[in-house]
Amino acid sequence: MDTHTYRAHLHWDGSTADGIRGYSRDHSAVAPPATARVDLSADPAFRGDSERLNPEQLVVMAASSCQMLSCPSSAPPPAPG
């Protein structure tokens, strides 16, 4: 069986000097070898920016993408026509 390795790099420029209620939840991520940067934040319920994706949305997106990609492989071939 092949081994699959995945990497992610996160970047945050914030400071916790103002305490838990005051720091920015905004950050960015890349997942090499892809070069696209994703701007992220916390869910608005946790003082995040609603204009940015949050980790909970990424989990739902990842699960949805895996399901979508696996379904075509298990579908029966089209009927001859």
Rosetta silent file (secondary structure, phi, psi, omega in degrees, C-alpha in Angstrom):
SEQUENCE: MDTHTYRAHLHWDGSTADGIRGYSRDHSAVAPPATARVDLSADPAFRGDSERLNPEQLVVMAASSCQMLSCPSSAPPPAPG
SCORE:     score description
SCORE:     0.000 S_00000001
   1 L     0.000  138.130  177.729    0.000    0.000    0.000 S_00000001
   2 L   -72.708  148.893  173.612    1.256    3.488   -0.844 S_00000001
   3 L   -97.399  134.141  178.099    1.908    5.988    1.897 S_00000001
   4 L  -112.779  130.915  178.960    0.321    9.407    1.496 S_00000001
   5 L  -121.468  133.741 -179.870    1.778   12.431    3.206 S_00000001
   6 L  -124.597  141.852  179.882    0.049   15.797    3.411 S_00000001
   7 L  -125.842  152.415  173.175    1.501   19.091    4.622 S_00000001
   8 L  -143.104  141.947  176.686    0.010   22.410    5.596 S_00000001
   9 E  -120.630  124.249  178.911    1.676   25.680    6.513 S_00000001
  10 E  -107.256  146.100  177.795   -0.214   28.221    8.618 S_00000001
  11 E  -132.958  129.840  179.174    0.690   31.882    9.036 S_00000001
  12 L  -136.478  131.077  179.685   -0.631   34.207   11.750 S_00000001
  13 L  -105.848   16.161 -173.338    0.524   37.782   12.439 S_00000001
  14 L   -81.593 -175.693  177.255   -1.508   38.310   15.577 S_00000001
  15 L  -144.956  143.044  176.474   -0.695   38.921   19.198 S_00000001
  16 L   -97.620   13.979 -177.303   -2.302   37.638   22.382 S_00000001
  17 L   -60.255  -31.064 -179.885   -1.186   40.730   24.323 S_00000001
  18 L   -88.992    7.167  178.141   -4.794   41.967   24.570 S_00000001
  19 L    88.275  178.804 -173.282   -6.043   38.652   25.941 S_00000001
  20 L   -62.272  -30.019 -178.498   -8.369   36.008   24.571 S_00000001
  21 L   -84.733  -14.697 -171.934  -11.068   38.462   23.502 S_00000001
  22 L  -104.861  -12.843 -174.468   -8.753   40.849   21.697 S_00000001
  23 L   -84.305  151.973  179.206   -6.534   38.872   19.349 S_00000001
  24 L   -73.040  135.540  176.102   -7.175   38.480   15.631 S_00000001
  25 L   -91.947   -3.470 -178.414   -8.401   35.080   14.510 S_00000001
  26 L   -70.946  135.803  176.511   -7.383   35.819   10.910 S_00000001
  27 E  -156.858  174.882  178.460   -4.662   33.627    9.457 S_00000001
  28 E  -134.089  162.512 -178.596   -3.718   32.006    6.149 S_00000001
  29 E  -145.504  149.350  168.874   -2.703   28.547    5.004 S_00000001
  30 E  -131.765  153.486  179.441   -1.075   26.783    2.073 S_00000001
  31 L  -130.332   87.437 -178.358   -0.863   23.045    1.466 S_00000001
  32 L   -56.663  145.448   14.372    2.158   22.227   -0.717 S_00000001
  33 L   -85.383   -3.826  175.805    2.619   21.316   -3.463 S_00000001
  34 L   -63.419  147.454 -177.387   -0.412   23.520   -4.217 S_00000001
  35 L  -107.303   -6.583 -178.751    0.491   27.207   -4.164 S_00000001
  36 L   -66.878  134.442  176.456   -2.948   28.719   -3.537 S_00000001
  37 L   -96.480  137.159  178.579   -3.207   30.601   -0.258 S_00000001
  38 E  -112.214  124.317  176.110   -6.433   30.307    1.742 S_00000001
  39 E   -86.503  126.050 -172.763   -7.413   33.158    4.047 S_00000001
  40 E  -124.995  164.989  173.657   -8.984   31.745    7.199 S_00000001
  41 L  -157.703  179.457  173.359  -10.530   32.860   10.466 S_00000001
  42 L   -80.534  164.932  171.654  -12.544   31.412   13.311 S_00000001
  43 L   -58.674  144.685  178.584  -16.292   30.929   13.079 S_00000001
  44 H   -54.494  -28.729  177.302  -18.062   34.234   13.809 S_00000001
  45 H   -63.823  -18.656  179.900  -19.420   32.637   16.999 S_00000001
  46 H  -115.061   33.438  177.062  -15.793   32.556   18.191 S_00000001
  47 L    69.010   29.431  178.243  -14.969   36.155   17.180 S_00000001
  48 L   -94.370  175.323 -179.318  -13.927   35.269   13.641 S_00000001
  49 L   -93.032  116.779 -177.310  -14.417   37.035   10.321 S_00000001
  50 L   -67.500  -13.399  178.423  -17.498   35.752    8.480 S_00000001
  51 L   -82.057   -9.490 -179.966  -15.923   36.748    5.137 S_00000001
  52 L  -111.213  151.211  173.795  -13.196   34.106    5.577 S_00000001
  53 E   -65.241  150.939  177.362  -13.516   30.338    5.635 S_00000001
  54 L  -120.246  164.599 -176.940  -13.268   28.743    9.073 S_00000001
  55 H   -56.189  -36.638 -179.434  -11.934   25.320   10.144 S_00000001
  56 H   -64.885  -40.590  177.153  -15.430   23.880   10.600 S_00000001
  57 H   -64.552  -38.077  179.468  -16.335   24.797    7.014 S_00000001
  58 H   -64.368  -38.110  177.657  -13.096   23.218    5.775 S_00000001
  59 H   -63.115  -46.225  179.358  -13.937   19.930    7.515 S_00000001
  60 H   -63.168  -42.266  178.862  -17.395   19.860    5.895 S_00000001
  61 H   -63.105  -42.484 -179.389  -15.885   20.772    2.512 S_00000001
  62 H   -63.986  -45.385  179.477  -13.227   18.042    2.795 S_00000001
  63 H   -64.157  -41.323  179.091  -15.765   15.355    3.737 S_00000001
  64 H   -64.388  -42.111  179.237  -18.111   16.466    0.950 S_00000001
  65 H   -64.255  -43.619  178.078  -15.304   16.456   -1.605 S_00000001
  66 H   -60.710  -43.678  179.765  -14.166   12.951   -0.569 S_00000001
  67 H   -64.411  -44.678 -179.535  -17.715   11.641   -0.855 S_00000001
  68 H   -62.025  -41.152 -178.366  -18.245   13.296   -4.230 S_00000001
  69 H   -72.378  -25.952 -179.120  -14.976   11.912   -5.588 S_00000001
  70 H   -86.287  -25.467 -177.949  -15.666    8.367   -4.361 S_00000001
  71 H   -63.511  -45.476 -179.889  -19.231    8.111   -5.678 S_00000001
  72 H   -59.826  -30.654 -178.301  -18.408    8.116   -9.416 S_00000001
  73 H   -72.987  -20.659 -179.787  -15.985    5.225   -8.911 S_00000001
  74 H  -102.849   -1.079  179.598  -18.709    3.050   -7.391 S_00000001
  75 L   -76.089  146.099  176.933  -21.450    3.941   -9.867 S_00000001
  76 L   -68.306  153.833  178.747  -22.404    1.336  -12.457 S_00000001
  77 L   -65.133  155.071  179.430  -21.289    2.003  -16.010 S_00000001
  78 L   -63.053  148.035  177.907  -23.828    3.709  -18.274 S_00000001
  79 L   -69.209  143.231  177.748  -26.210    1.418  -20.137 S_00000001
  80 L   -62.453  141.885 -176.460  -25.389    0.889  -23.797 S_00000001
  81 L  -151.758    0.000    0.000  -27.574    3.024  -25.850 S_00000001
